[in-house]
Amino acid sequence: MGGLRLGNEFIKTYFPGSALYTSTPTWGPHNKMPKLMGTEVKHYRYYDAKNICVDFEGMKADFESAEAGSVMLI
């Protein structure tokens, strides 16, 4: 949790107004902590449940369509 908090402090200091993208699915604190600290949280595709694998094409498309300056939690 400490690293997640420090990462969010870094985003707020050096990338103010930037969104933090987390994978779908992810651990609960990855979404809750940034929101509590005032960072906008968005999501990118990661897991393809139908084929039981990483959704690489979906993830790549979401990364490419993200706003410039966004931060990705990988």
PEFEN-V999078 format. One record per backbone hydrogen bond with DSSP energy under -1.0 kcal/mol. NH is the residue of the N-H (numbers start at 1). CO is the residue of the C=O. Records with the same first field share a line. If there is no record, write none. Layout:
NH->CO + CO
This chain:
5->1
6->2
7->3
8->4
9->5
10->6
11->7
12->8
13->9
14->10
15->11
18->15
20->40
21->71
22->42
24->44
30->27
31->28
32->28
33->29
35->31
36->32
37->33
38->35
39->34
42->20
44->22
46->24
47->24
48->53
52->48
53->48
55->46
56->54
59->55
60->56
61->57
62->58
63->59
64->60
65->61
70->67
71->19
73->21
